[in-house]
Amino acid sequence: MSNQIISPAIESLFFAQDDFIWPREVRNNLELRRQTKARSLLCKNLDYLFKWLAIFNFSLERTLNNHQIDLDKITAIYQGLSDFFESDFFNRRLILYLPFELIPEADLEVKSEKLIQVLNNFRKVYLENWRELLKMHDPRANFLDGDILEPELSLSAPEMVSKAAHLIPLLMQKKLISFPEVVSLIENSSDEILINSILDTFSVMLDLGLPVDFDLLVNSKNYWLRNMAVIISDQPPVISHLEAKFSTIRDEGGLELLLSKFQQEINQVESGCQADFASFPARLIWEQKKQTRKVLEKYAFLISGSLMAGSLSARCFKNYFCLASNSNSVSKLLVIYSLKIMIEKIAAANLSRARRDSLGFKDWLQEINQEADSATGEALQSILLRWFNAGIIDQSYLNYFDLKPVKLDAFFSASKVGLDGALDHLFQVISQIKQETALANILYPVFIIHGSRIKEHALNGADLDLAVFVKPGVTFDNYDYIKETLAGLLKHEKLKGPVLQFWLHEENHQLQISDFEAQDKLVANSYFVHVLFGGAWLGEKRIIKRLYNEVLTGYLTETSELKRNIYLKELERTTIQYRLMHKAYANFYPERSRVNTDHAKDIDALSSFYDSGYRELAAKLFIKKIFLPRISV
C-alpha cells in the first residue's frame, strides 16, 4: 500500500470526525466535537478582536466603543474565555499568556449593558483562576531563556518561579488588584517561591509609578516586606552605559577601533567557552551562540545609534564593511544586526522612512546573501521576515531573496515547510525497512517528523527531527544496531540528526510505550507527547491507524490527573515556550511592546514573554494546540 503523510495528531483532533486516521469512538465522540468547536470559534473571534485592536492602537476601550464593532462577537470572546478557564484545570494557564490588551480595566466604560455584565464576570473568573495559578511553580528558565543546565553541570535544581506573580504590576495597572492585596498575599503565605516571585515585582511597580505604600511595608509583621521597604527606598536609577557612547563612532577610524574591540570580545567568547565547556559539546555550542549574540547586539546597538544620530554615515559604514579584510562571517553578522536595529527603530517612529531606507540596503543585503554561510544566511532570513511582518518591506522584497512569509500559528502543511526532497528520501527509507527482513522484524515502517521545522519555527538551515517505533519483543541489545542502521540509511542533508526511538510492548493485546528507568537520550518515553502529538506521521496509513488506535487513544482516556498534567505541560513547554518564546518569535517578528523599565529584568522581561505580539500568538497556539481532550470510549 502507498505511503502517506498525516498531519500532527494534535491538529487532526480538530477534524477528527472527518479524519479516519482516528478510531470511530474518537471520531464520533460528542465531547470532543464540543471542545474543538468551542476552541475553533474562540480562535476565530480572537482574530477578529486582534485586528480591531491594531486599528485603534491596542486601546480596548476605543475598540469596544467603536460603532463598527460587532458586540455579539466581543461578548462571545469574553464569555468564551471565561468558559475556557473554567472548563479544565489546566486551561487556566492561558492566563500566563493572554495579551494584556485583552484584559479589561476595572473602570473600563462600554455602552452595552450585556457586555458590561460579561466583562464583570470575566474579571471575576480571571482573578479567581489567577489566584490558583499563584500556587503553581515552573522552572524560571522556561520563561527567561530556556537555558536549564545539564545535570552534570548543575550544582542545584533549577530555580523555580510562580510566574503568575510576575503579572502583578500589569494587573495593578488594570486596577484589578491593589497594593494592600499584594502585601496580604505575602503575609498570608508560607510558600517561599511565591513570596520571592512577588518580591521580584516591587521595583517594577515603582518604575511604573504604581501606588506603593511604604508605611504598609515598614509596619508589616513580615520580615521580607520590611526588608523590601529598605531596598526599594534607595532604588537607584539605571543608566544605560551604551547610549552614552553613540557619538564615539564618527568615521572609518572610529569604526575600525570599534571593530577591533568587537573582534577581541568575540575571540574571548570562543576561548572562554572552549575552556569551560570543551567536554560538553552541546553546551559548548549553546554557550558560544548565546554569548556571541550578546556581543553582536552590544556593538550593533552602538553602530545603529551612531548611524541614526548621523555621527556615522551610511556610506562610510557600507564602504568599510565592503572591504575584503572586513567582510568575514562575524562582521557580516554585525552588519545585519546593526541594520535590523536601526531600521526597526526608525519604523517605530516613521514607517514611511523605514520603508525608503530599507530599499537603500536591498542590493547590499543581496550581495551578503550570495556569499553567506549558514549563520549569516539565517540572520539575513530573520531580518527580512521581521521587516516583512512589521510592514517595512513587501512581498516583492521577500521574493528578491527567494523567501516566503511564515505564519507561526498555522496548521501543518508539508509544502509550506519545504519537505519535498526530504519526504521523497524518507519514503525510500520506509520501503527499505519493509523489504529488508532484519529491519522489518525490528521497526514499524513509520516515521514521525517533529521539532521546530514542522512548526515553521526554524530558519531554513534547520534539520528535520525524526522518531521511529521499535516493535514489541525486540531486545534492547538491538539499540545500537537501530541507531547505526538508520544513520546509514538517512542520507538527505536535512536528515543528519540522530533518530528518537519509541520502544513498544504489548499489554492486554494493546501496544504500549515502554518507559525504561535508565535510558539513552535517544530512547523516548511515554511523556514525549510533543513528538507523538506534535509531529507529522509518515508511512502506511493502515499501520499508522493501528498506532493511533492503540498508542495515542490512551492519552485521551487517561484518568490520572498527575499524568495528564505532565502531558499538557510538555505540550505547553514545546509549543509556546522553548524555541518559540526564546528564539523563533524574535527571529520572525520585531518587538511590539513589552515591560521596558529600569528593573524589568527582575521579572525576566528581557524574554519575549511580555511582548504583546508574542502573547497574541501564544494565546492562539495555547487554544489550538495545548489540547488533550478527556474522552470516554
N, C-alpha and C positions, 0 to 999 in steps of 0.2 A: 504494500500500500504506500501511497505517496506521503512524503513528509510535509508537515505544516508548521507555521509559526503561530503561536497562540498568545494573545495579549496577556499581560500580567494578571494574576488571579484576583488581586485587589480591585482591578478595573473591571474584569469580567463579571464580578459580583453585581455591578451596577446594571448589567444587561443579562443577568442570569436566566431570566425567563425566555430569552431568545438565543442563548448560547448553550448548545447541547454538550459542551465540554463538562458542565456540572451535572451531577446525578439528578434525577427527576425530583427527589424530595427537597433538594436545594432550589432548583428552578421554580418549583411551584409553591415555595414557602411564602405564605401571606405576610408574615412579619418581615421577612427580607424585602419583599416588594414595598411594604410601607416605609421601611427605613431608607431604602435607596430613593424612593420618590421624594421623601422629605428632604434628604440631603441634596438631591439634584435641584429641587426648587429653591432651596436656601442659597445654593451657589449662584444660580441664575439671578435671583433677586439681589444678592450682594453685588454682583457685577453691575447691575443697574444703578445701585446706590453709589458705588465707587466712581462710575462715570460722571454722575451728577456732582459728587463731592469735588472732583477735579475741576469742573467748570466753575464752582464757587470757592476756589482756593481752599478746599477742605474745611470749610465752615459748615458744621452740621446745622446750625440754626438758620443760616441763609438758605441752605439747601432745602430743609424741610418746610420753610415758609415760602418757597417759590411756587407760584400758581401753576407751573407746568408739571410739578412733581406728582407722581401717582401715589397718593397717600395710602391706598389699599396695599400697594406693594411694600411701602415703608412699614406699615402696620404688620404685614406678613413677615417682614425681616425680623423685627424685634420680638414678635411673638414666636417666630421660628427659632431664634437664638435662645430665648428663654426655655422653650421646649427641649432644645438640643442639650443645654446644660443639665436639665433635669432627667433626661431620658436614659442616661447611662453615667455611672460614677466617673468613668474615665473622660467623658466628654467635657467635664468642667475644665480640663487642661487647655481647652481652646482659649480660655480667658488669658492665658500667658501670652498668646499671640494675636489676639484681637486688636486691630488697629485702634489707636487711642481716639482717632477722629470719629469713630463709630459710637463711642461711649458718651451718652448724653449728660451734660452738666446738670447738677441738681436744680439750677434755676433756669434751665432752657425753656424758652417760651415758644409754643406752637399753637396754631389756631384750631386744630382738630381735637375735640374732646375725646374721641375714641383713641386717637394716637397718644394723647396725654396719659390715659389710663394704661395703655400698653407700655409706654416708656417708664411709667412709675413701677409697673410690675417687673420690667426688665431690670431696672436698677436694683430692686429688692432681690431678685433671683441672682443677679450678677454678684452682689456683695455677699450673699449667703454662700455661694459657691467659692468666691474668692477667699472667704474666711476658712473654708475647708481646705483650700489649696495651701494656705499658710502652713499646714501641718505636714505637707509633702516635701521631701528633701530630694535634691538631684545633685549629681556632680557639677560643681561650679564651671568646670571646663566645658561642659555641654553647651553653655550659653556664652562662653567667652571666646575660646579659640579652638576647642575640640582637642586640645593637647593634654591627654592623660598619659603619664609616663608608663613605660613598660614595667612590669613587676620587678624585674631585675635592676632597674634604675631608680625606682621609687623607694624612699625610706619610710613612707607612711601611706595610709589610704588617701584617695583623692579628697580634696576639700569639698565639703557639701554646702548647699545653699538652699534656703527657702526662696525660690525665685519670685513667688507671688509677693513677697515682702518688698522686693525691689520695685514693684509698681506703685508703692505708697506715694511718692512725690507726684506722680501723674494723677492718682486718684484724689489727692488733696487739691490739685489744680482744678479738678472737676467738681470740687466741693462735695464729694461722695463720702469722704471720711475727714475727721478733724484731728488736729494735733493731740488734744486730750485722749482721743480714741487710740491713737498710735502709742502714746505713753502707757495707756491701760493695757494694751496688748503685751508690752514688755513686763509690766508689773505683775500681770496675772499668768505669766508663762514660766515654765521651768525648762523649756526647750532651748538649749544653748544655740543651736543652729539658727532657729527662728530669731532669737534675740540679736545675735550678731548680724543677721541679714537685715533686720530693721535698723540697727545702729548704722549700717552702711549708708542709709538714706539721709541721715541728718544733715550732712554737709551739702548734699544736693538740694535739700529743702531750702537752706539758706541761700544757695546760689540762685534759686528760682524766686526768691523773695516771698516764700510761703510763711505764714504766721507760726513762729516757733516761740513758745512760752518758756523763757529761761527760768522763771520762778518755779514753774511746774517741775522742771528738771532738778533744780537746786534743792527743792524741798522733798523730792521723791525719796521713798524708803529704799529704792533700788540703787545699788552701788553703781551699776553700769550707766544709769541715767545721770546720776550726779557727776560721774566721771566725764560723760559726754558733754555736760554743760561747760566744763573746764576746757575741753578740747576745742569745741566749736566757738567758744567766746574769743579765742585767739586765732581763729582761722585766717591765715594769710592769703592774699590773692595769688593766683598762679600767673606768672608772666612767661609768655612764650619766648624761649631763647632763640628760636629760628626766625621769627618775624622781624626781630631787630637787625637781622643780617641781610635783608633783601638788597640793600643798596651797595653791598660789598662787591657784587658782580657787575662790572661796568664795561668790560671789553674782553678781548681774547686772552689778555694776560690774567685777568681775574678769573676767567673761565678755566684757564689752564691750571691755575693754583687750586681752584676748587676741585677739578678733576683729579689732580694729584692726591689730594686728601681723600677723595672718594675711593680711588683705587687702593690706597693704603688700608682703608677700612674694609673694603671687600677682601683684600688679602688676609687681614686679621681674622675675618669671619671664617675663611677657608681653613687657615692654620689652626684656629681655636677649635673649630668643630672636629677636625681630624684628631686633635689631641684628646678631646673629651669623649668622642663617640666612635672612634675607629673600630671598636669591637662590636658595634651595634649598627649595621648598615642602614636599616630602615630609619632609625633615629637620626643617624648622620645626615641622610638626605632631607628629612623633615626640618632639622635644626638649621641646616645650611640654607634651605629655601626661605625659612621664616626670617632668619637674621639678615640674609641678603635683601629680602623685600623691605625690611625696616631701613636699611642703609639707602636703598633706592628711593624710598618715599621721602626720607630726610633730605637728600640732595635734590630730588626733583621738586620738592616744595620750595627750596631756595631758588632754583633756576626759574621755575614758573613765576614766583613772586617778582623776580628781577625783570623778567620779560613783561609782566603786566605793569610794573612800575615804570617801565621804559628805560631803566638803567642798563639793560642788556637788550640789544636789538635782535629781532628775529633773524635778520640777515647774518649778523655776527654768529649767532647761535648755530644756524644751519651750516655756514661756511666752515666753522670749526669742526663740527662733527662729520662733515663730508670728507675731511682729510683721512686718508687710509690709516694713518697712525692712530687716529682717534675713533675708529669705527669698528672696534671689536664688539663681541656679543654683548658684554655687560654695558658698554657705552650706548649701544643701540637700545637696550632696555631703559637706560636713563633718559634717552630722548623720548621714548614712548611714554614713560611715566610723567615726564615734565609736560608734554603736550596734553596728556589726559587731564592733569590737574588744572593747567591753565585754561583750556577750552571749556571745561566744566564749570570753573569759577566764573568765567565770562558769561556762560549760558545762564547761570543763576541770576545775573543782573540784567543781561541783554541778549536774548536768544538770537535775534537777527544778526548781531555782531558775531556771535559764536558760529553761526552758520557760514558767514562770509570768511571768517578766519580759518575755519576747518578746511575750506576749499583751497586755501593757500598752501596747506601742508599735504594735500592729497597725493601729488606726484612724488614727493619726498618719501612719504609713507610707503608708496608702492615700490620705490627703489629699495627701501629697507626690507620690504616683504619678499622681494625677489631673491635676496641673499640671506634670508632668515634661517636660523637654526630652529629647533623645536621650541625652545624657551621664548625666543623673540617672536616667532610666529604666533604662539599662544597669547603673548602680551598684546600683539597687534590686533588679533581677533577680538580680544577682550575690549580694547579701547574703542574699536569700531562699533561693536554691538552695544556698548554703553552709550555712545553718541547717538546711535540709531534710536535706542529706547528713550533717550532724553529729547528726541525730536531735533537734534542738531544736524544730523545728516539723513538723507532719504534712501530709498531702496536702490536707486541707481548708483549711489556712492558705495553701498554694500556690494552691488553687482560687480563693480570695478575690481573688487578684491575677491570675487567668487564666493561671497558669504551669503547666508540666508538668515532671516530673523529667527529667534529662538523664543518659544513660549513654554515657560517652565512649569505651568500647571496643566499642560495639555495631556490628553491621553496618549498612550503609546502608538507610534507609527514606525514600522521598520524602515520605510523610505526616508522619513524625516531625520532619523538619527544616523543615516548613512551606513547601513549594514550590508548593502547588497553583495559586495565581494566577499565579506566575511561569512555571510549566510550561505553562499554557494559552497564555500570551503567546509562549513560545518555540516551541510547536507552530505557532502562526500565522506566526511569522517563518520557520520551516522551510518552510512551504507557499509563502510568498512567494519564497523562494530557488529552489524548484522551478519556480515559474510564470514568474518573470522571466528571460528568456533571458540577459541580461547577467550576472546573478548566478549562474545555473545553470552558465554556462560557466567560472566562476571558483571557486566554492565547492562543496564537498560539502554536502548538506543535513543536516549533523550538527553538534551542539554537544557539547562536554564541559563539564559543570558541576563545578567543582573549588573547592578552598580550604576555609577554616575552617567555612563554613556547612554544607558537605556532611558534614564530620566531626563536626558538632554542637559544635565548639569555640568558636563565635561566640555572642555575645548577640544578642537579637532585632533590633537595629538594623543588623546587618551586611548588606552587599550580597552577591550571588552573583557568583563569578568564572567567566568563560566562555572557551572556546577554540574555534577553528574550524580546518578543514583547507582549504588552498588547493590546487587541482588542478594536476597536472603540466602544464608548458608555459606557465603563466601568467607573464608577465614582471613583474619587481619594480616597474615603474612603476605597477602597479595597487595598491600597498600603501596609499597614502593614500585611494584610492577605496574600498577594502575597509573601512578604519577608519572613514571618514566615513559610508559607507552603513550599516554595522552600528550606528553611534551613532544614526543617524536611525530605524532600524527598531526598536531595543530601547528601548521607551518605558516599560516597567514600572518602578516605583520601586525595585525590588531589582536592576535590571539596568542601572544607570547607569555602571558602570565600563568601562574600555577592555577590548577583547577580544584575547586572545593569538591569534597566527596560526602554525599549523604549515604550512610550505610544503613540498609534496611533489614528488618527481621519480620517474621510472621508471628502474629499474636491473635488468637481467636479467628484464624483464617483471614486476617486483615494485615496489610503491610503497615509497619510502624518504623519510625526513625529511631535508630539506636543511639543512645547517649552514653559515651564512654567516659569513665572517671578521669583518666589521663589520656589526652589526645593531642595529636599534632595539630597545628593551626589550620591545616587544610582539611581536617575532618570536621564537617559541620554537625551541629546537633539540632534537636527539635526546637530550640529557641531561635534559630536562624529564619524567622518569619519574614524578614526583609528580603531574603533571597526567594523563599518559597512563594510568597505572595506579591513581591515587588518585581520579580524578574519575568521576562518573556520565555515561554516554553517552546522548544523546538524538537520535532520528532514526529513519530507516527501517532496520529490522533487517538487510535484505539488504546495505545499504551498510556498516553497522557491522560486519557479519561479514567483509566484504572487508577493511576497515581492520584488524580484529583479526588476520586471517589474514596479511596482507602487511606490516603495520607492527609489531604487538605481538609476534607469534610470534618475530620475530628477536631480541628481548630475552631470550627463554628459551633460545635456541640459541647465544647469544653465547659465543665461545670465548676472547675476550680477558679475562684476569683484571683488567687495569687498568680497562677499560671497565665491567666488571661491578661492581668495587669502587666506582667513581664512581656508578653507578646506585643501588646499595644505600645508599651514604652519603647520597645525595639523598633517598631514601625515609626514612632514619633522621632526617635533619635536619627534614624537613617533617612527619613523623608524630609524633615524640616530643620534638623539641627546640623549634624555633620554634613559636610560638603556644601549644602545649600546656604546655611547661615554663615559659615566660616570661610567660604570661598566662592561658590557658584553665583550667589546673588551679586556680590561685588564684581565678579567677572563680567556680568551681563547688564547690570543696572547701576547708574550713578546714585550717589547718596541723595535721598529726597529730603528727609528731615529726621532728626534724632535728638536725644538729650545731649546737648552740647554746652556744658558748663564746666567751670574750673575743676570741679570734683566729680564729674560724671564717671570717671574711671572707678570710683568707689562702688558703683553698681554695674560695672562691666559694660559701660556704654560705648566702648570702642568697637564692639562687635556690631553686626547688622541687626541684632535682636531688637533694638529700639527704632530702627529705621522704618518709617511708615510704609514705604514701598515693600520692604521685606515682609512686614506684618500683614499687609494685604495679601500677598502671595501665600504666606504660611497659613493664614486663616482658611483660604480656599483649599489648600492642599490637605489641611487637617480634616476638613469636612469630606473631601473626596477620597482620601487615601489612608487615613488612620482609622481603619474600619474593619472590625471583625465582628459581624453581627452574631448575636446569640440566637440560635435557632434549635428547634426540637425536630428530630427526624425519626 
